[in-house]
């Protein structure tokens, strides 16, 4: 809003001459921080080009991730997972640290289809060697990266290493690249799986002498094929190999004991006859590689006109010839595999199209078979195809398994039933319409405000958020392991509430002494005071949803009002209205964002400000239970009489509060005081705090909402004045561990201003307001929880006669309690916490007209169903 206009609209009239002192200015300490405890070593290390600080701290935490993969590689140990987030990493990475068989070191690229993790030097002037190299290590897993190889170099190398898995990689070699993946040295038990590897220079996968028991499974090899040289025990299983008139699978020189099964081999990418057919052999097994080598259940495309097999130097143009001569390949097929290509921005693959003989015909027992395909999809039964394979009978040959039409359910975000107030459950469902061996969908979740995606194969994700309010999550599901666009995406939202922890009233800010401000100076014309929120009751500012404050203005030089807001927000709302020379207080519930709150002064002169902490909304503490307003104290009735000067009176609420109640919400009114003074409410049995709740002058009637800790169902009321005063206290609700309603903060929102719509409330009439909510819609069902109680501020301005304003649940009997007391011509305000029933009715109990303003700062909701 424009502050000058807002101020002009409020016709502020003095209550009485003279300022009222607000009590001592000495500070009282905020609750000390909770002691820190040692934390276990992180199981995850983070790498992010986007969120790291090149010149700052890099410790691998989510808040301070490494800038390079190499930095993480130098730190990672057994059992740790290095999560590398989207970006282009211009580096060569060496992996030399080892895990254990039960606790490998995992390097995982966490990428979406439009946000890959690219690794490479991109240097066209000189070869820089392999982009990724695992050297002398064991028990290492590397998955998900997109690697761009260098000229005359290998893309990924594994040397002198064992128990290494390269999974879900995309490797792009240069036209003169040595190989896509090279396993060399004395390396054993290396797996290359679910990867798309392209190379038009040397082999896509090159197994050098000295390597043993290598598994190459579920990959797509493009341009060139696989070469194994003196590499016994290799398993070549369920790969789709498409070459440019080159050998598909080449077992050379003592690569004995191999298993070649379930592969699709096409030696002509264009399905045109090759210019040199003799070089376009689908499967070649050298004489000294034949011993203990088996070949079966492969599908070979004969379109290149090259030999289907070259076995021990002898060519075979048909499967029948090969089987007759060798006894191998009894289930091999020579036919068009009917491959259908899929191209994305950074990778591509082939899958078996409709009518492909690859469907439902593979050997499920083949050595090296995986539990999912190239895209991490399950093995699925095409109902239109006869099952001719082994095992389930419906695994496909090649790297990609044909899938049915995805069946989806709408993603959701809900509060967790039986959980804490800030516990959430996000979920989604994406499954195949065909029978599958087991569901294997991948999901990605990112809560709004988070830096990172969380990728999982779980259909739900539990999360505890830090603060209450509107919570949304982006959800994606995939049938391509996020190598292509998500099968579906949605951003469901819901609302969560916080619980309350009361504190003994504690002074945080006093501009008269400089407490909380750094200097003793008032807030100037249309000024603002930014206050960093400290740790409260052991809770850091980042985990605080809202503060409950008693805010007092004193020594104002002119009329104005104070608005207490989340950091960075300037609003069309008010909390404390005042005139020149007046001291007035009001309770304020203010959301905390960015670790700060701001006190905004709208006025043409200066004013001092005091803020006393009453409590804090966080994940822990007590829930709220509203009650129809009930009068618990009226010193005008009974024998006790008014509260004498400088005395403390005990208010026993135990008849209405349950055992274990931690705080009470009271609307407290001072009336007929015989001297100026201050009223303070505090826990029974405690010392009188340096804080105040009501400031009054002789003869004044003034209310304020007070949230006060209770001890044994009792609170203490201190009259700090030289005269007596009557006190009225109406109970609006209480907090206790067993109460279930929780608080949802709102950026302060104006619900009603009769000056702008509808005209003033006439005598003995009411206006109905509907509480605003933190989210307009929550889909799918259950919808956003409905408000059970409204938290806000009521202001009366320009009344033509004295009276009271009463707020109560709509369509319910109007209580005798009041919220705002006013006299003719006065602007008065008071905080309110009112139960909701279809809405809230605001009743003008006076013989004249008055304008009414209702500002909302939050609301309560019931527990999760």
C-alpha positions in Angstrom: 0.0 0.0 0.0 1.0 3.7 -0.2 1.7 4.6 3.4 0.6 8.2 3.2 -2.8 7.2 1.8 -3.2 4.5 4.5 -2.4 7.0 7.2 -4.8 9.5 5.9 -7.7 7.1 5.9 -7.2 6.4 9.6 -8.9 9.1 11.6 -6.8 8.8 14.7 -8.1 10.7 17.8 -6.2 10.9 21.1 -7.5 8.9 24.1 -6.0 11.1 26.7 -3.1 13.5 27.2 0.2 12.4 28.4 2.4 9.4 27.7 2.4 6.2 29.9 5.6 4.6 30.9 6.0 1.1 29.7 8.1 -0.2 32.6 11.8 -0.9 32.9 13.9 -0.9 29.8 16.5 -3.5 30.9 16.6 -6.5 28.6 15.7 -10.1 29.5 17.6 -12.9 27.7 16.0 -14.9 25.0 16.0 -18.7 25.6 19.5 -20.0 25.1 20.3 -22.2 22.0 20.0 -25.9 22.4 23.4 -27.6 22.9 24.9 -28.9 19.8 25.6 -32.7 19.4 28.0 -34.5 17.2 26.6 -35.7 13.9 27.4 -38.9 12.1 29.5 -38.8 9.0 27.4 -37.8 6.0 26.3 -40.7 3.8 25.9 -38.3 0.8 28.3 -35.7 -0.6 26.9 -33.1 -3.0 28.5 -31.6 -6.2 26.7 -28.7 -7.9 28.1 -26.2 -10.4 25.0 -24.1 -9.8 25.1 -23.9 -6.0 28.8 -24.2 -5.0 31.0 -21.2 -4.1 34.2 -21.4 -6.1 36.0 -19.1 -3.6 34.1 -20.2 -0.5 33.5 -23.2 1.7 33.1 -26.5 -0.2 32.5 -29.4 2.2 30.1 -31.5 0.2 27.1 -30.6 2.2 23.9 -29.5 0.5 24.6 -26.0 1.6 28.2 -26.0 0.5 28.6 -28.5 -2.3 31.8 -29.2 -4.2 32.3 -27.4 -7.4 34.0 -30.4 -9.2 33.5 -34.1 -9.3 37.2 -34.5 -8.7 37.0 -32.7 -5.4 34.3 -35.1 -4.2 36.3 -38.1 -5.6 39.2 -37.1 -3.4 37.0 -37.2 -0.3 34.5 -40.0 -0.8 34.9 -43.1 1.3 33.2 -46.5 1.7 29.4 -46.4 1.9 29.2 -42.8 0.7 27.2 -41.6 -2.3 28.4 -38.6 -4.3 25.4 -36.9 -5.8 26.3 -34.8 -8.8 23.7 -32.3 -9.9 23.0 -30.8 -13.4 25.7 -28.8 -15.0 28.6 -29.0 -17.4 31.8 -30.1 -15.7 34.9 -29.2 -17.7 37.2 -31.7 -16.1 39.0 -35.0 -16.3 38.0 -37.1 -13.3 40.1 -39.8 -11.7 38.6 -42.3 -9.2 41.3 -43.8 -7.0 39.6 -44.3 -3.7 38.0 -47.7 -2.9 34.9 -48.9 -1.1 34.1 -52.4 0.2 31.9 -55.1 -1.2 29.2 -54.2 1.4 29.8 -50.4 1.2 30.9 -49.3 -2.3 31.6 -45.7 -3.2 28.8 -44.5 -5.5 29.0 -41.5 -7.9 25.5 -40.7 -9.2 24.5 -38.1 -11.6 21.1 -36.8 -10.6 19.6 -35.5 -13.8 16.3 -34.7 -15.4 15.7 -35.1 -19.2 16.3 -31.4 -19.7 19.0 -31.1 -17.1 21.8 -33.6 -17.8 25.1 -33.9 -16.0 27.8 -33.4 -18.7 31.4 -34.1 -18.1 34.2 -33.4 -20.6 36.9 -30.9 -21.6 35.6 -30.0 -25.1 39.1 -29.3 -26.3 39.5 -29.7 -30.0 43.2 -28.7 -30.2 44.8 -31.4 -28.2 43.9 -34.8 -26.7 43.5 -34.6 -22.9 43.1 -38.3 -22.2 40.2 -40.2 -20.7 37.4 -38.0 -19.2 36.8 -40.5 -16.4 39.3 -43.0 -15.2 39.0 -45.6 -12.4 42.6 -46.5 -11.5 43.7 -49.0 -8.9 40.4 -49.0 -7.1 37.7 -51.5 -6.1 34.1 -51.4 -5.2 33.2 -48.2 -7.1 29.9 -47.4 -8.9 29.6 -44.7 -11.4 26.2 -44.0 -12.9 24.1 -41.6 -14.9 26.8 -39.3 -16.4 26.9 -37.9 -19.9 30.6 -38.1 -21.0 32.0 -36.3 -24.0 35.3 -38.0 -25.0 38.4 -36.3 -26.4 40.2 -36.7 -29.7 42.2 -39.9 -29.9 41.3 -40.8 -26.3 39.0 -43.1 -24.5 35.8 -41.7 -22.9 35.9 -43.8 -19.7 38.7 -46.1 -18.6 38.8 -48.7 -15.9 42.4 -49.8 -15.2 43.8 -52.2 -12.6 40.5 -52.2 -10.7 37.9 -54.7 -9.6 34.2 -54.8 -8.7 33.6 -51.6 -10.6 30.2 -50.8 -12.2 29.6 -48.3 -14.9 25.8 -47.9 -15.1 23.4 -45.7 -17.1 26.1 -43.6 -18.8 25.9 -41.8 -22.0 29.3 -41.7 -23.7 29.8 -39.5 -26.9 33.2 -40.1 -28.4 34.8 -37.9 -31.0 35.0 -39.3 -34.5 38.6 -40.3 -33.9 38.0 -41.4 -30.3 40.0 -44.5 -29.2 37.0 -46.1 -27.5 33.9 -45.2 -25.6 34.7 -47.4 -22.6 38.0 -49.1 -22.1 38.6 -51.8 -19.5 42.3 -52.5 -19.2 45.2 -53.6 -17.0 44.6 -56.2 -14.4 40.9 -55.6 -14.0 38.3 -58.1 -12.8 34.6 -58.2 -12.3 33.8 -54.9 -14.1 30.2 -54.3 -15.3 29.2 -51.9 -18.1 25.4 -51.7 -18.0 22.4 -49.7 -19.2 24.6 -47.3 -21.0 24.4 -45.6 -24.4 27.9 -45.6 -25.9 28.7 -44.0 -29.3 32.1 -44.3 -31.0 32.9 -44.2 -34.7 36.7 -44.5 -34.4 37.6 -47.5 -32.3 35.3 -49.9 -30.4 32.5 -48.7 -28.3 33.6 -51.1 -25.6 37.2 -52.3 -25.6 38.3 -55.0 -23.2 42.1 -55.3 -23.2 44.4 -58.2 -22.3 44.5 -58.9 -18.6 40.8 -58.2 -17.9 38.6 -61.0 -16.7 34.9 -61.7 -16.0 33.7 -58.4 -17.5 29.9 -58.0 -17.9 28.5 -55.9 -20.8 24.8 -55.9 -20.4 21.7 -53.8 -21.3 23.7 -51.3 -23.3 23.2 -49.6 -26.6 26.4 -49.6 -28.7 26.4 -47.2 -31.7 28.8 -46.8 -34.5 31.2 -49.6 -33.6 30.8 -52.7 -31.6 32.5 -54.5 -28.7 36.0 -55.9 -28.9 37.4 -58.3 -26.3 41.1 -59.2 -26.6 42.5 -61.9 -24.3 39.6 -61.1 -21.9 38.2 -64.5 -20.7 34.8 -64.8 -19.0 33.1 -61.9 -20.7 29.3 -61.8 -20.6 27.7 -59.9 -23.5 24.0 -59.9 -22.7 20.9 -58.0 -23.8 22.7 -55.3 -25.7 21.5 -53.5 -28.8 24.4 -53.0 -31.1 24.1 -50.9 -34.3 27.3 -50.4 -36.2 28.3 -48.6 -39.4 29.3 -51.7 -41.3 31.7 -52.9 -38.6 31.9 -56.0 -36.5 29.2 -56.1 -33.8 30.6 -58.4 -31.2 34.3 -59.4 -31.6 35.8 -62.0 -29.3 39.4 -62.1 -30.1 42.5 -64.0 -29.0 41.9 -66.1 -25.9 38.7 -64.4 -24.9 37.4 -67.8 -23.8 34.4 -68.8 -21.7 32.3 -66.0 -23.1 28.5 -65.9 -23.0 26.8 -64.0 -25.9 23.0 -64.0 -25.4 19.9 -61.9 -25.9 21.6 -59.3 -28.1 20.3 -57.4 -31.1 23.0 -56.8 -33.7 22.5 -54.6 -36.7 25.7 -54.0 -38.7 24.2 -51.5 -41.0 22.7 -48.5 -39.3 20.7 -47.5 -42.5 19.8 -51.1 -43.2 21.5 -50.8 -46.6 24.0 -53.4 -47.9 27.5 -52.5 -46.7 30.2 -51.5 -49.2 32.5 -54.1 -47.7 30.2 -56.8 -46.4 33.0 -59.0 -45.2 33.8 -56.4 -42.5 30.2 -56.3 -41.3 30.2 -59.5 -39.2 27.5 -59.6 -36.5 29.3 -62.0 -34.1 33.0 -62.9 -34.6 34.7 -65.5 -32.4 38.3 -66.2 -33.0 39.7 -69.7 -33.0 41.4 -69.4 -29.6 38.3 -67.7 -28.1 36.0 -70.6 -28.9 36.6 -72.8 -25.9 33.7 -72.6 -23.4 32.1 -69.8 -25.3 28.3 -70.0 -25.9 26.1 -68.0 -28.3 22.2 -68.1 -28.2 19.0 -66.1 -28.2 20.5 -63.3 -30.3 18.6 -61.5 -33.0 20.7 -60.5 -36.0 19.6 -58.1 -38.8 20.9 -59.4 -42.1 20.4 -56.2 -44.0 24.1 -55.3 -44.2 24.8 -58.4 -46.3 27.8 -59.4 -44.1 28.2 -62.8 -42.5 26.0 -63.3 -39.5 28.8 -65.2 -37.8 32.5 -65.8 -38.2 33.3 -68.7 -35.9 36.9 -69.9 -35.7 37.6 -68.3 -39.1 34.5 -69.8 -40.8 31.7 -67.5 -42.1 28.0 -68.4 -41.7 25.4 -66.6 -43.7 22.4 -68.2 -41.9 21.5 -69.3 -38.4 20.9 -72.8 -39.6 24.4 -73.1 -41.0 25.9 -71.7 -37.8 23.9 -74.1 -35.6 24.7 -77.1 -37.7 28.4 -76.4 -37.7 28.8 -75.4 -34.1 25.8 -76.5 -32.1 25.4 -72.9 -31.0 22.6 -70.4 -31.6 19.7 -72.8 -31.6 17.4 -69.9 -30.6 19.1 -67.2 -32.6 17.1 -65.4 -35.2 18.0 -63.6 -38.4 15.3 -61.0 -39.1 14.5 -57.3 -39.1 14.3 -56.4 -35.4 12.0 -53.5 -36.3 13.9 -51.0 -34.2 12.3 -47.7 -33.4 14.6 -44.9 -32.5 14.1 -42.3 -29.8 16.1 -39.1 -29.8 16.4 -36.6 -27.0 18.5 -33.5 -26.6 21.6 -35.4 -25.4 21.1 -39.1 -26.1 19.2 -41.6 -28.2 18.3 -45.3 -28.3 16.5 -48.0 -30.2 13.6 -50.1 -29.0 11.8 -53.1 -30.5 8.7 -51.8 -32.4 5.4 -53.5 -32.9 5.9 -56.9 -34.6 9.6 -57.1 -33.6 10.7 -60.7 -33.1 12.7 -59.5 -30.2 9.6 -59.2 -28.0 9.0 -61.8 -25.4 11.7 -64.2 -26.7 14.8 -63.8 -24.6 16.6 -66.1 -22.2 15.8 -64.9 -18.7 18.5 -67.2 -17.3 21.4 -65.9 -19.4 24.6 -65.1 -17.6 24.8 -61.4 -16.8 21.1 -60.6 -17.2 20.0 -57.4 -15.4 16.8 -56.9 -13.4 15.7 -54.0 -15.7 16.4 -52.7 -19.2 18.5 -49.8 -20.6 15.9 -47.3 -19.3 15.6 -49.1 -15.9 12.1 -50.3 -16.9 10.7 -53.7 -15.8 10.4 -56.7 -18.1 6.9 -56.6 -19.5 4.6 -59.1 -21.2 3.2 -57.9 -24.5 -0.2 -59.5 -24.5 -0.3 -59.6 -28.3 2.9 -61.7 -28.5 3.4 -65.4 -27.7 5.8 -65.9 -24.9 8.7 -67.9 -26.3 11.5 -67.0 -23.9 12.7 -68.8 -20.8 11.9 -67.9 -17.2 8.9 -65.6 -17.3 8.9 -66.2 -21.0 8.4 -62.5 -21.8 11.7 -60.8 -21.6 12.7 -59.0 -24.8 16.0 -59.4 -26.6 18.2 -56.3 -26.8 18.7 -53.4 -24.4 15.2 -51.9 -24.4 12.1 -53.7 -23.2 8.8 -52.9 -24.9 6.3 -51.3 -22.5 2.5 -50.9 -22.4 0.7 -47.6 -22.3 1.6 -46.0 -18.9 -1.2 -45.9 -16.4 -1.0 -42.9 -14.1 -2.7 -41.5 -11.0 -2.5 -37.9 -10.1 0.4 -37.0 -7.9 -0.5 -35.8 -4.4 0.9 -34.0 -1.4 -0.7 -34.6 2.0 0.0 -34.2 5.7 1.1 -37.5 7.2 -1.7 -39.0 9.4 -0.3 -39.6 12.9 2.9 -37.7 12.1 4.2 -34.5 13.4 2.6 -31.2 12.3 5.1 -30.6 9.6 5.4 -34.2 8.4 4.4 -34.5 4.7 3.9 -37.4 2.3 4.2 -36.8 -1.4 3.3 -39.6 -3.8 2.6 -40.6 -7.4 1.8 -43.7 -9.4 3.0 -44.6 -12.8 2.8 -48.2 -13.9 2.6 -50.3 -17.0 -0.7 -51.5 -18.4 1.0 -54.8 -19.2 1.9 -57.5 -16.7 5.5 -56.9 -15.5 7.9 -58.9 -13.4 8.0 -56.1 -10.9 7.2 -52.4 -11.0 10.3 -50.2 -11.6 9.1 -46.6 -12.1 11.4 -43.7 -11.3 10.1 -40.7 -9.6 11.6 -37.3 -8.9 10.5 -34.9 -6.1 11.6 -31.4 -5.4 9.8 -29.4 -2.7 9.5 -25.7 -3.6 12.4 -23.8 -2.2 14.7 -26.8 -2.4 17.9 -26.8 -4.5 17.9 -30.4 -5.5 15.7 -33.1 -7.0 15.3 -36.3 -5.0 15.2 -39.2 -7.4 13.8 -42.6 -6.2 12.0 -45.7 -7.3 9.6 -45.3 -4.4 6.0 -44.2 -5.1 6.0 -41.9 -2.1 8.4 -39.7 -0.3 8.1 -38.6 3.4 9.4 -35.2 4.2 9.4 -32.9 7.3 9.3 -29.3 6.2 10.9 -26.6 8.3 8.0 -24.1 8.6 4.3 -24.2 8.4 2.3 -22.7 5.6 1.7 -23.5 2.0 3.8 -26.4 0.8 4.2 -27.5 -2.8 6.3 -30.2 -4.5 7.2 -30.8 -8.1 6.7 -34.4 -9.0 7.8 -36.2 -12.1 7.5 -39.8 -13.2 9.5 -41.5 -15.9 9.5 -44.6 -18.1 12.9 -43.7 -19.5 15.0 -43.1 -16.3 14.7 -39.4 -17.1 16.6 -39.8 -20.4 13.5 -38.3 -22.1 10.7 -36.1 -21.1 8.8 -37.2 -18.0 5.8 -39.4 -18.6 3.9 -37.0 -16.4 4.6 -34.0 -14.1 2.5 -32.1 -11.6 3.0 -29.7 -8.7 0.5 -30.6 -5.9 0.2 -28.4 -2.8 -1.2 -28.5 0.7 -1.1 -26.6 3.9 0.6 -27.6 7.2 0.4 -25.9 10.6 2.8 -25.4 13.5 2.6 -25.9 17.2 3.2 -23.4 19.9 5.8 -23.0 22.7 5.0 -20.3 25.2 7.8 -18.4 26.9 7.9 -16.2 29.9 7.4 -12.7 28.5 10.8 -11.6 27.3 11.8 -8.2 26.0 13.4 -8.3 22.5 13.3 -4.8 21.3 13.2 -1.4 23.0 14.2 1.6 20.9 14.5 3.8 24.0 17.5 1.8 25.2 18.8 0.4 21.9 17.9 -3.2 22.9 17.6 -5.2 19.7 18.5 -2.2 17.5 22.0 -1.2 18.3 21.2 2.4 19.1 18.8 4.3 21.3 16.7 6.1 18.7 13.1 6.1 17.7 11.7 5.0 14.4 11.4 7.9 12.1 8.9 9.1 9.6 7.7 6.1 7.5 10.7 4.2 8.8 11.3 0.5 9.3 13.1 -1.5 11.9 14.5 -4.9 10.7 15.0 -7.4 13.5 17.0 -10.5 13.0 15.2 -13.3 14.8 17.4 -15.1 17.4 17.3 -18.7 18.4 14.2 -19.1 20.6 13.5 -21.9 23.0 16.4 -23.8 21.3 14.9 -23.4 17.8 16.9 -21.7 15.1 15.3 -18.9 13.1 15.2 -21.0 10.0 12.8 -23.4 11.8 10.5 -20.8 13.3 7.2 -20.3 11.6 6.0 -17.3 13.5 6.6 -15.3 16.7 3.9 -14.1 19.1 4.8 -10.6 20.3 3.3 -7.9 22.5 4.1 -4.7 20.6 3.9 -1.4 22.3 4.4 2.1 20.9 5.3 5.0 23.2 6.2 8.7 22.8 4.7 9.1 19.3 5.1 12.6 18.0 2.1 12.2 15.7 -0.6 9.8 14.7 0.3 6.7 12.8 0.3 2.9 12.9 2.8 0.0 13.1 2.6 -3.0 10.9 4.7 -6.0 11.9 5.5 -8.1 8.8 7.7 -10.9 7.4 11.0 -9.6 6.1 10.7 -7.9 2.7 6.9 -7.4 2.9 5.1 -4.1 3.0 1.4 -4.5 3.5 -2.0 -3.0 3.5 -2.6 -4.0 7.2 -2.0 -2.6 10.6 -1.3 -4.0 14.1 -0.9 -1.0 16.5 -2.8 2.3 15.9 -1.8 5.3 17.9 -2.1 9.1 18.2 0.4 11.7 19.4 1.5 11.2 23.0 -0.3 7.8 23.3 1.2 4.6 24.7 -0.7 1.6 23.4 0.0 -2.1 23.0 -1.3 -5.0 20.9 -0.5 -8.7 20.5 0.9 -9.6 17.1 1.5 -13.0 15.5 4.1 -12.4 12.7 5.4 -15.0 10.3 9.2 -15.3 10.0 10.9 -15.4 6.6 14.5 -15.0 5.8 15.4 -15.0 9.5 14.0 -11.5 10.1 10.9 -9.6 10.8 10.2 -5.9 10.1 8.4 -3.2 12.1 7.0 -0.7 9.7 6.0 2.7 10.9 3.5 4.6 8.9 3.4 8.1 10.2 4.8 11.6 9.7 6.9 11.8 12.9 8.9 9.5 15.1 7.8 6.9 17.6 9.5 4.5 20.1 8.7 0.8 19.9 8.9 -2.1 22.4 8.4 -5.7 21.5 8.0 -8.5 24.1 8.2 -12.1 23.0 5.3 -14.3 24.2 6.0 -17.5 22.3 7.0 -19.2 19.1 5.4 -21.5 16.5 7.5 -24.4 15.4 7.3 -28.1 14.7 7.3 -28.9 18.4 5.2 -27.7 21.3 1.5 -27.6 21.9 -1.6 -27.7 19.8 -4.5 -25.3 20.1 -8.0 -25.8 21.4 -10.4 -22.9 20.9 -13.5 -22.4 23.1 -16.5 -20.1 22.9 -15.3 -17.0 24.8 -16.0 -17.5 28.5 -15.4 -14.9 31.3 -12.9 -16.1 33.8 -12.4 -12.9 35.8 -14.3 -9.7 36.4 -13.1 -7.8 39.4 -16.2 -5.6 39.3 -18.1 -8.6 40.6 -17.5 -10.4 43.9 -15.8 -9.4 47.1 -12.2 -9.3 46.0 -12.6 -5.9 44.2 -10.1 -4.2 41.9 -6.4 -5.2 41.8 -4.6 -2.9 44.2 -1.6 -0.8 43.3 1.7 -2.6 42.8 0.2 -6.1 43.6 -0.1 -9.4 41.9 -3.3 -11.4 41.7 -3.6 -15.1 40.8 -6.1 -16.1 38.1 -7.1 -19.8 38.4 -8.1 -21.2 35.1 -8.0 -24.9 36.1 -11.7 -25.3 36.0 -11.7 -24.7 32.2 -8.2 -25.8 31.2 -7.1 -29.5 30.9 -4.3 -30.8 33.0 -1.1 -30.3 31.1 -2.2 -27.1 29.4 0.9 -25.0 28.6 -0.7 -21.6 27.8 -4.0 -19.8 27.8 -5.3 -17.2 25.3 -7.1 -14.5 27.2 -8.7 -11.3 26.1 -7.8 -9.0 29.0 -9.5 -5.7 29.6 -8.5 -2.9 32.0 -11.3 -0.6 33.1 -11.7 2.2 35.7 -8.0 2.5 36.6 -7.4 5.2 39.2 -3.9 5.9 37.9 -1.7 5.4 34.9 0.0 2.1 34.8 1.0 -1.2 33.2 -0.6 -4.7 33.4 1.6 -7.7 32.9 0.5 -11.4 32.8 3.1 -14.1 33.5 3.4 -17.8 34.6 2.2 -18.5 38.1 5.0 -18.7 40.6 7.5 -16.8 38.4 9.2 -13.5 39.0 7.6 -10.5 37.4 9.2 -10.2 34.0 10.6 -7.1 32.2 7.6 -7.0 29.9 4.1 -5.6 29.6 0.7 -6.4 28.1 -1.6 -3.4 28.7 -0.7 0.2 29.1 -3.4 2.4 30.5 -4.2 5.9 31.7 -6.6 7.0 34.4 -10.2 6.2 33.7 -9.4 4.3 30.4 -11.0 1.1 29.3 -8.6 -0.8 27.0 -8.4 -4.5 26.0 -5.5 -6.6 24.7 -5.2 -10.3 23.6 -2.7 -12.1 25.8 -1.1 -15.5 25.3 0.4 -16.4 28.6 2.1 -19.6 30.0 0.1 -21.4 32.7 1.5 -23.3 35.6 -0.9 -25.7 37.3 -3.7 -24.0 35.4 -2.9 -20.6 36.9 -1.5 -17.3 35.7 -0.4 -14.2 37.6 -1.6 -10.7 36.9 0.6 -7.7 38.0 -0.8 -4.2 38.3 2.2 -1.9 38.0 0.6 1.4 38.8 0.1 3.7 41.8 -3.6 3.1 41.7 -6.1 0.2 41.6 -7.8 -1.1 38.5 -10.5 -3.4 37.5 -9.5 -6.3 35.3 -11.7 -8.5 33.0 -10.3 -11.7 31.5 -12.2 -13.8 28.8 -10.8 -17.2 27.9 -10.6 -17.8 24.1 -8.7 -21.0 24.1 -5.6 -22.9 25.3 -2.6 -24.7 24.2 -1.7 -28.2 25.4 0.3 -31.2 24.1 -3.0 -33.1 23.6 -4.7 -30.3 21.6 -4.6 -30.9 17.8 -5.1 -27.7 16.0 -2.0 -26.1 14.5 -1.2 -22.6 13.2 -0.8 -21.6 9.5 0.9 -18.3 9.0 -0.2 -15.8 6.3 1.4 -12.7 5.0 -0.9 -10.2 6.8 -4.0 -9.9 4.7 -6.9 -7.4 4.9 -10.2 -9.2 4.9 -12.5 -6.3 5.5 -12.4 -2.5 5.4 -15.9 -1.0 5.5 -14.4 2.4 4.4 -13.8 0.9 1.0 -16.8 -1.4 0.6 -20.3 -1.6 2.0 -20.2 1.4 4.3 -20.0 1.6 8.1 -21.6 -1.0 10.3 -24.8 0.4 11.6 -25.9 0.0 15.3 -26.3 -3.6 16.5 -25.3 -5.1 13.1 -22.6 -7.6 12.0 -20.4 -8.1 9.0 -19.3 -11.6 8.1 -15.7 -12.3 6.9 -14.3 -15.5 5.4 -10.7 -16.3 6.5 -8.1 -16.3 3.8 -6.1 -19.4 3.4 -2.4 -20.1 2.5 -3.4 -22.0 -0.7 -6.4 -21.4 -2.9 -6.6 -25.1 -3.9 -5.0 -28.4 -3.1 -5.3 -31.1 -5.7 -6.1 -33.9 -5.6 -8.3 -34.6 -2.6 -8.2 -34.2 0.3 -8.3 -30.5 -0.3 -6.5 -27.9 1.8 -7.6 -28.2 5.4 -10.3 -25.6 6.3 -9.6 -22.9 8.9 -10.9 -23.7 12.4 -9.9 -20.4 14.0 -8.8 -17.0 12.6 -5.8 -15.1 13.9 -5.9 -11.4 13.2 -6.4 -7.9 14.2 -9.6 -5.9 14.6 -9.7 -2.2 14.2 -12.5 0.3 14.9 -12.3 3.7 13.4 -14.7 6.7 13.1 -17.3 5.4 15.6 -20.2 7.8 16.3 -20.9 6.4 19.7 -19.2 4.3 22.4 -19.4 0.6 22.3 -17.7 -2.8 21.9 -16.8 -4.9 18.9 -17.6 -8.6 19.3 -16.1 -11.3 16.9 -17.5 -14.8 17.1 -18.1 -17.9 15.0 -20.7 -17.3 12.3 -24.2 -18.6 12.9 -23.5 -19.2 16.6 -24.8 -17.4 19.7 -23.0 -14.1 20.3 -21.0 -14.2 23.5 -21.0 -11.6 26.3 -17.3 -11.2 25.9 -15.9 -8.4 23.7 -12.8 -7.9 21.6 -12.5 -4.1 21.1 -13.8 -1.4 23.4 -14.1 2.1 21.9 -15.5 5.6 22.4 -16.9 8.0 20.0 -14.4 9.3 17.5 -11.7 6.9 18.6 -9.5 4.5 16.5 -8.9 1.4 18.6 -7.6 -2.1 17.7 -7.0 -5.4 19.3 -5.7 -8.8 18.3 -8.3 -11.6 18.0 -8.2 -15.4 17.9 -11.7 -16.5 16.9 -13.1 -19.9 16.1 -14.5 -20.3 12.6 -18.0 -21.6 11.7 -18.7 -20.9 8.0 -16.8 -17.7 8.7 -16.5 -15.1 11.5 -19.1 -12.5 12.4 -18.0 -9.1 13.6 -20.7 -7.3 15.6 -21.0 -3.6 16.3 -22.5 -3.5 19.8 -23.1 0.2 20.0 -25.9 2.7 19.4 -23.9 4.4 16.6 -22.2 3.5 13.3 -18.5 2.5 13.0 -16.1 1.5 10.4 -14.4 -1.8 10.9 -11.1 -3.2 9.6 -10.2 -6.9 9.8 -6.6 -7.9 9.1 -5.6 -11.6 9.2 -2.2 -12.9 10.0 -2.9 -16.7 10.1 -5.4 -19.4 11.0 -5.6 -22.7 12.7 -6.4 -26.1 11.1 -7.4 -29.5 12.4 -5.2 -32.6 12.4 -4.5 -34.7 9.4 -7.2 -37.2 8.6 
